[in-house]
Amino acid sequence: MKDRGYGFLPRISVNRPVTVLMALLAIVLLGAVAFVRLPVQLMPSGFDPAFLSIHVPYPAANPTEVEELIILPLEESLYTIRGLQSVNCRASSDSGRCWVEFQAFVDMEETYNAVADRIERLKATAWPDDVERVRIRRHNPESQPVVNIGISLPPGMDDPYWILTNKVVHRLERVAGVAQVDLEGVREKQIFIEPDRDAMASHKVSPRDLARSLSQANFAMASGDVDDGGRKMLVRSVARFTSLKQVEELPIREDGLRLKDVATVRYDHPENDRVSRLDGGQAASIEIFKESEANTVAVSHAVEAELDQLFRDEPTLVGSGGYNILFDQGDVIQSSIRQLRDTGIIGAIFAVVILYIFLRRIRVTLLITLSIPLSLLVCLIVM
C-alpha cells in the first residue's frame, strides 16, 4: 500500500492488522490481570498526613505531676525537631497525651524516627523510672481498622479476657491479610496486694520492705554461659511466681513473717474505667488491622467467615450473645464500587447515544466507545 501521507499509527494499523490485533489482545490480557490483582482499599496509599500522637502512661499520678514530670520535658524535646508546626498536649490522671503537627514538606518516616529518639532520651534522663511503654502513632489510612466487631458477653463469664484472647483473637490473627487484632472492653486478671496498715504497724513493716521483697523474689535475668565439651550454653536465672499461694507465702523477714500476715492477696479483675455495651448488655470490641498490601474486601470477608465458624463450633462461645459487625470497610468499598459501576453504565449508554446522534455510523460509534475501557485497562497496567 502506498504511503498517502497518513500518520504512523493509521499506516501501521492498515498494513499490520495481525500485529495490531495481537498488541490489542496483549493489552486487554495485561489489563485484566492487573485489574484482578489490584489491591482494593478505602483510601489511596501514599497519603501520609504530617501528624503524630504520643501517649505516655504514668500510673497513680495526678494531672499536675503528669504535666511537670512528663509533658513539659516532652514539649521541650519536641521543639528541637525540624519542621515542627504545632504541639498540643493534655495532662490527665495516669497519662499524658500530645498531638504533634509538622509542616507539609517533612519526611514522616524520618520524623517518626526523630520523635522516637527524643522519647528514648527522655526515658533515660528526664522521665521517672516507672513510666510505662510510650505509644507513638502515625495517622494514615493503613493505621485505621478495617473491621470493628462487638461481642456480647453473657452474665457470669468467669474470665472473658482469657476466653476472647485465646479463642477469638489468636484465631483472627491467623487469617490471611490480617496484621493486628486489638481487644478492648475487657481486662486481664491481675494479682492485687492490699496491705493491712494495722498489721504492718504491729509487725513494724514498711511499704518499702514489701516492695523490696516482691521485686527480689520475682525476677528473670541472664546469668552468663557455661562451656561443656565445646558447646556453649546460655544460663538464665528465673524466679517467677506460678501460683497465688506462692505470693501469699512470700517471706518478708527472717523471723518467719509472711506476706499474708500483713496484706491481703487476691487474683481478680481490675476496676474498669471504660464500659462497652452492645444492645444494653456487657460487651467487648475487637479491631482488625490489615497488612499494607492486602485486599480490604477479601480481608473483611475472610474475618467474617472465621467469626461465623468460631461462634458455631467453639463451645465456650456458643452460649454467648454472638457478635455484630459495627463497621466494615469492605462493605463501604463494595457500595462505592457498585455506585461507580452503575454510574459508568449510565454514562456509557449516554455516550453511545450522543456519539451515534452526531456520527450516524454504528461502526465508528462502537469503535470510539470500545476505546474508553481499553484506555482504562492501559492505565491499570502501569498502576
C-alpha positions as CSV (number, residue, x, y, z in Angstrom):
1,M,0.0,0.0,0.0
2,K,1.4,3.3,-1.0
3,D,2.1,6.0,1.6
4,R,-0.5,8.7,1.1
5,G,0.6,10.9,3.9
6,Y,-1.2,9.1,6.7
7,G,0.3,9.2,10.1
8,F,2.3,6.4,11.7
9,L,-0.5,4.8,13.7
10,P,-3.1,4.7,10.9
11,R,-0.5,3.4,8.5
12,I,0.7,0.5,10.7
13,S,-2.9,-0.3,11.7
14,V,-3.8,-0.8,8.0
15,N,-0.5,-2.5,6.9
16,R,-0.1,-4.8,10.0
17,P,-3.6,-5.8,11.2
18,V,-2.4,-9.0,12.8
19,T,0.3,-7.2,14.8
20,V,-2.2,-4.6,15.9
21,L,-4.7,-7.2,16.9
22,M,-2.1,-9.2,18.9
23,A,-1.0,-6.0,20.7
24,L,-4.6,-5.2,21.5
25,L,-5.2,-8.6,22.9
26,A,-2.0,-8.4,25.0
27,I,-3.1,-5.1,26.4
28,V,-6.5,-6.5,27.3
29,L,-4.9,-9.5,28.9
30,L,-2.4,-7.5,31.0
31,G,-5.1,-5.0,32.0
32,A,-7.4,-7.9,33.1
33,V,-4.6,-9.4,35.2
34,A,-3.8,-6.0,36.7
35,F,-7.5,-5.4,37.5
36,V,-7.8,-8.7,39.3
37,R,-4.6,-8.2,41.4
38,L,-5.1,-4.5,42.1
39,P,-5.5,-4.0,45.9
40,V,-8.8,-2.7,47.0
41,Q,-8.8,-0.2,49.9
42,L,-10.9,2.7,51.2
43,M,-8.2,5.4,50.8
44,P,-5.3,5.5,48.3
45,S,-1.9,4.5,49.6
46,G,0.8,7.1,50.0
47,F,-1.5,9.5,51.9
48,D,0.6,10.2,54.9
49,P,-0.5,13.3,56.9
50,A,2.1,15.2,58.8
51,F,0.7,14.3,62.1
52,L,1.7,12.2,65.1
53,S,0.1,11.4,68.5
54,I,2.1,10.4,71.6
55,H,0.6,8.7,74.6
56,V,2.6,8.4,77.8
57,P,1.1,6.2,80.6
58,Y,2.1,7.2,84.1
59,P,0.0,5.2,86.6
60,A,-1.0,6.6,90.0
61,A,-0.2,10.2,89.1
62,N,-2.4,13.3,89.2
63,P,-2.6,15.8,86.3
64,T,-0.2,18.2,87.9
65,E,2.5,15.5,88.3
66,V,2.0,14.4,84.8
67,E,2.4,17.9,83.5
68,E,5.6,18.7,85.5
69,L,7.3,15.3,85.1
70,I,6.1,14.1,81.6
71,I,4.5,16.9,79.5
72,L,7.0,19.8,80.0
73,P,10.2,17.7,79.3
74,L,8.4,16.2,76.3
75,E,7.4,19.5,74.8
76,E,10.9,21.0,75.2
77,S,12.4,17.9,73.4
78,L,9.9,18.0,70.6
79,Y,10.7,21.7,69.8
80,T,14.1,20.6,68.6
81,I,12.7,18.5,65.7
82,R,12.9,20.0,62.2
83,G,9.7,21.0,60.5
84,L,7.6,21.2,63.7
85,Q,4.4,23.3,63.3
86,S,2.4,22.9,66.5
87,V,2.3,20.8,69.7
88,N,-0.9,20.4,71.7
89,C,-0.6,18.4,75.0
90,R,-3.0,17.3,77.6
91,A,-2.2,16.0,81.1
92,S,-4.8,13.8,82.9
93,S,-4.8,11.3,85.7
94,D,-2.4,8.3,84.9
95,S,-1.3,9.6,81.5
96,G,-0.3,12.4,79.2
97,R,-1.0,12.8,75.5
98,C,0.4,15.1,72.8
99,W,-0.8,15.8,69.3
100,V,2.1,16.9,67.1
101,E,1.7,18.5,63.7
102,F,4.5,19.1,61.2
103,Q,4.9,21.1,58.0
104,A,3.9,19.5,54.8
105,F,7.4,19.2,53.3
106,V,8.8,16.9,56.1
107,D,9.5,13.2,55.5
108,M,7.3,11.5,58.1
109,E,9.5,8.4,58.2
110,E,12.5,10.4,59.4
111,T,10.3,12.5,61.6
112,Y,8.9,9.4,63.3
113,N,12.4,8.1,64.0
114,A,13.4,11.5,65.4
115,V,10.4,11.6,67.8
116,A,11.2,8.0,68.9
117,D,14.8,9.0,69.5
118,R,13.8,12.0,71.7
119,I,11.5,9.8,73.7
120,E,14.2,7.2,74.4
121,R,16.5,10.1,75.6
122,L,13.8,11.3,77.9
123,K,13.2,7.8,79.3
124,A,16.9,7.6,80.1
125,T,17.5,11.1,81.5
126,A,14.4,13.1,82.4
127,W,11.3,10.9,83.0
128,P,10.6,8.9,86.1
129,D,11.7,5.3,86.1
130,D,8.2,3.9,86.4
131,V,7.0,5.4,83.1
132,E,5.4,2.6,81.2
133,R,5.6,1.9,77.4
134,V,5.1,5.0,75.3
135,R,2.9,4.7,72.2
136,I,3.7,6.8,69.1
137,R,1.0,6.6,66.5
138,R,1.2,7.8,62.9
139,H,-2.1,8.7,61.4
140,N,-2.6,7.3,57.9
141,P,-5.2,5.3,56.2
142,E,-3.4,2.0,56.8
143,S,-3.4,2.6,60.6
144,Q,-7.2,2.6,60.7
145,P,-9.1,-0.7,61.5
146,V,-10.8,-2.3,58.5
147,V,-13.4,-4.1,60.7
148,N,-14.8,-3.2,64.1
149,I,-16.6,-6.1,65.9
150,G,-18.8,-6.0,69.0
151,I,-19.1,-9.3,71.0
152,S,-21.8,-9.7,73.6
153,L,-20.7,-11.2,76.9
154,P,-23.1,-13.4,78.8
155,P,-23.5,-12.7,82.6
156,G,-21.3,-14.8,84.8
157,M,-18.5,-15.4,82.3
158,D,-15.5,-16.1,84.5
159,D,-12.6,-14.7,82.5
160,P,-13.8,-13.0,79.3
161,Y,-10.3,-11.6,78.6
162,W,-8.7,-15.1,78.5
163,I,-11.5,-16.6,76.5
164,L,-11.6,-13.9,73.9
165,T,-7.8,-13.7,73.6
166,N,-7.2,-17.4,73.2
167,K,-10.4,-18.4,71.3
168,V,-11.0,-15.4,69.1
169,V,-8.1,-13.0,68.9
170,H,-5.5,-15.7,68.2
171,R,-7.7,-17.3,65.5
172,L,-8.3,-14.0,63.8
173,E,-4.6,-13.2,63.8
174,R,-4.1,-16.3,61.6
175,V,-6.5,-15.0,58.9
176,A,-4.7,-14.2,55.6
177,G,-4.1,-10.5,55.3
178,V,-4.6,-9.6,59.0
179,A,-1.7,-7.7,60.5
180,Q,-3.0,-7.0,64.0
181,V,-6.0,-7.7,66.3
182,D,-6.8,-5.4,69.2
183,L,-9.2,-6.4,72.1
184,E,-10.9,-3.6,74.0
185,G,-13.6,-3.6,76.8
186,V,-12.2,-6.4,78.9
187,R,-9.1,-6.5,81.1
188,E,-6.8,-9.3,82.1
189,K,-7.0,-10.6,85.7
190,Q,-4.2,-9.4,88.0
191,I,-2.8,-10.1,91.4
192,F,-3.7,-7.4,93.9
193,I,-1.7,-7.0,97.1
194,E,-3.6,-4.8,99.6
195,P,-1.5,-4.1,102.7
196,D,-3.1,-4.1,106.1
197,R,-2.0,-0.9,107.8
198,D,-2.6,-2.1,111.4
199,A,-0.8,-5.4,110.8
200,M,2.1,-3.7,109.2
201,A,2.4,-1.3,112.1
202,S,2.2,-4.1,114.7
203,H,5.0,-6.0,112.8
204,K,7.0,-2.9,112.1
205,V,7.0,-3.4,108.3
206,S,7.1,-0.5,105.9
207,P,5.7,-0.4,102.3
208,R,9.2,-0.2,101.1
209,D,10.0,-3.6,102.7
210,L,7.1,-5.2,100.9
211,A,8.1,-3.7,97.6
212,R,11.8,-4.9,98.1
213,S,10.7,-8.4,99.0
214,L,8.4,-8.7,96.0
215,S,11.0,-7.4,93.5
216,Q,13.8,-9.7,94.9
217,A,11.6,-12.8,94.8
218,N,10.1,-12.3,91.3
219,F,12.7,-11.8,88.5
220,A,14.3,-13.3,85.4
221,M,17.8,-12.4,84.4
222,A,20.8,-13.6,82.3
223,S,23.4,-15.4,84.3
224,G,26.3,-15.9,81.8
225,D,27.1,-19.0,79.9
226,V,28.6,-22.5,80.5
227,D,31.1,-24.3,78.2
228,D,30.5,-28.0,78.1
229,G,32.7,-30.0,75.7
230,G,32.9,-27.3,73.1
231,R,29.2,-26.4,73.4
232,K,28.2,-23.0,74.8
233,M,25.0,-23.0,76.8
234,L,23.4,-19.8,78.0
235,V,22.3,-19.7,81.6
236,R,19.2,-17.7,82.8
237,S,18.1,-17.4,86.4
238,V,14.3,-17.4,86.7
239,A,12.3,-16.9,89.9
240,R,8.7,-16.3,88.9
241,F,5.6,-16.8,90.9
242,T,3.4,-19.5,89.5
243,S,0.5,-19.5,91.9
244,L,-1.3,-17.3,94.3
245,K,-0.2,-19.5,97.2
246,Q,3.5,-18.7,96.5
247,V,2.7,-15.0,96.7
248,E,0.9,-15.4,100.0
249,E,3.8,-17.4,101.5
250,L,6.5,-15.0,100.4
251,P,8.8,-14.3,103.4
252,I,9.1,-10.7,104.4
253,R,11.6,-11.2,107.2
254,E,13.9,-13.9,108.5
255,D,11.7,-14.4,111.6
256,G,9.1,-16.2,109.5
257,L,6.8,-13.2,108.8
258,R,4.9,-13.9,105.6
259,L,3.2,-11.6,103.1
260,K,-0.3,-13.0,104.0
261,D,0.3,-11.8,107.6
262,V,0.5,-8.2,106.7
263,A,-1.5,-8.0,103.4
264,T,-4.5,-9.5,101.5
265,V,-3.6,-11.2,98.3
266,R,-6.3,-11.8,95.7
267,Y,-6.5,-12.6,92.0
268,D,-9.2,-10.6,90.4
269,H,-10.2,-8.3,87.5
270,P,-9.0,-4.7,87.8
271,E,-11.6,-2.0,88.1
272,N,-12.8,-0.9,84.7
273,D,-12.6,2.8,83.8
274,R,-14.3,2.1,80.5
275,V,-17.5,0.3,79.8
276,S,-18.5,-1.4,76.5
277,R,-22.2,-2.0,75.8
278,L,-24.0,-3.8,73.0
279,D,-27.8,-4.0,73.0
280,G,-27.7,-2.9,76.6
281,G,-25.5,-5.7,77.8
282,Q,-21.9,-6.1,78.7
283,A,-19.7,-6.4,75.6
284,A,-16.1,-6.4,74.2
285,S,-14.9,-4.9,71.0
286,I,-12.3,-6.1,68.5
287,E,-10.5,-4.1,65.9
288,I,-8.9,-5.7,62.9
289,F,-6.0,-4.1,61.1
290,K,-4.9,-5.4,57.7
291,E,-1.5,-5.7,56.0
292,S,-0.5,-2.9,53.8
293,E,-0.7,-4.8,50.5
294,A,-3.8,-6.9,51.5
295,N,-7.2,-6.5,49.7
296,T,-9.6,-4.9,52.2
297,V,-12.7,-6.6,50.8
298,A,-11.0,-10.0,50.9
299,V,-9.8,-9.5,54.4
300,S,-13.2,-8.4,55.7
301,H,-14.9,-11.4,54.1
302,A,-12.3,-13.8,55.5
303,V,-12.7,-12.3,59.0
304,E,-16.5,-12.6,58.9
305,A,-16.3,-16.2,57.7
306,E,-13.8,-17.0,60.5
307,L,-16.1,-15.4,63.1
308,D,-19.1,-17.4,61.8
309,Q,-17.2,-20.7,62.2
310,L,-15.9,-19.7,65.7
311,F,-19.3,-18.9,67.1
312,R,-20.7,-22.0,65.6
313,D,-18.1,-24.6,66.6
314,E,-16.4,-23.2,69.7
315,P,-18.2,-24.5,72.9
316,T,-17.2,-21.5,75.1
317,L,-18.7,-19.1,72.6
318,V,-21.8,-20.9,71.6
319,G,-23.6,-19.7,74.7
320,S,-22.5,-16.1,74.3
321,G,-24.7,-13.4,72.8
322,G,-23.0,-13.5,69.4
323,Y,-21.3,-10.7,67.6
324,N,-22.2,-7.7,65.5
325,I,-20.1,-6.0,62.8
326,L,-20.1,-2.4,63.9
327,F,-18.0,-1.1,60.9
328,D,-16.7,-2.8,57.8
329,Q,-14.5,-1.0,55.3
330,G,-15.2,-3.9,52.8
331,D,-19.0,-3.0,52.8
332,V,-18.2,0.7,52.2
333,I,-15.8,-0.2,49.4
334,Q,-18.3,-2.5,47.7
335,S,-21.0,0.0,48.0
336,S,-18.8,2.7,46.4
337,I,-17.8,0.2,43.6
338,R,-21.5,-0.6,42.9
339,Q,-22.3,3.1,42.7
340,L,-19.3,3.7,40.4
341,R,-20.4,0.7,38.2
342,D,-23.9,1.9,37.9
343,T,-22.8,5.5,37.1
344,G,-20.3,4.1,34.5
345,I,-23.0,2.0,32.8
346,I,-25.4,5.0,32.6
347,G,-22.6,7.3,31.4
348,A,-21.6,4.7,28.7
349,I,-25.2,4.5,27.4
350,F,-25.5,8.3,27.2
351,A,-22.1,8.4,25.4
352,V,-23.1,5.8,22.8
353,V,-26.4,7.6,22.2
354,I,-24.8,11.1,21.8
355,L,-22.0,9.7,19.6
356,Y,-24.4,8.0,17.3
357,I,-26.6,11.1,17.0
358,F,-23.6,13.1,15.7
359,L,-21.8,10.4,13.7
360,R,-24.8,8.5,12.3
361,R,-22.5,5.4,11.8
362,I,-22.8,2.5,14.2
363,R,-19.3,1.0,13.4
364,V,-17.5,4.3,14.2
365,T,-19.6,4.8,17.3
366,L,-18.8,1.3,18.6
367,L,-15.1,1.8,17.8
368,I,-14.9,5.0,19.8
369,T,-16.9,3.5,22.6
370,L,-14.6,0.5,22.9
371,S,-11.6,2.7,23.1
372,I,-12.7,4.1,26.5
373,P,-12.5,0.8,28.5
374,L,-9.3,-0.1,26.6
375,S,-7.7,3.2,27.8
376,L,-8.7,2.3,31.4
377,L,-7.1,-1.1,31.1
378,V,-3.8,0.5,29.8
379,C,-3.9,2.8,32.9
380,L,-4.3,-0.3,35.2
381,I,-1.2,-1.9,33.7
382,V,1.1,1.0,34.9
383,M,-0.6,1.4,38.3
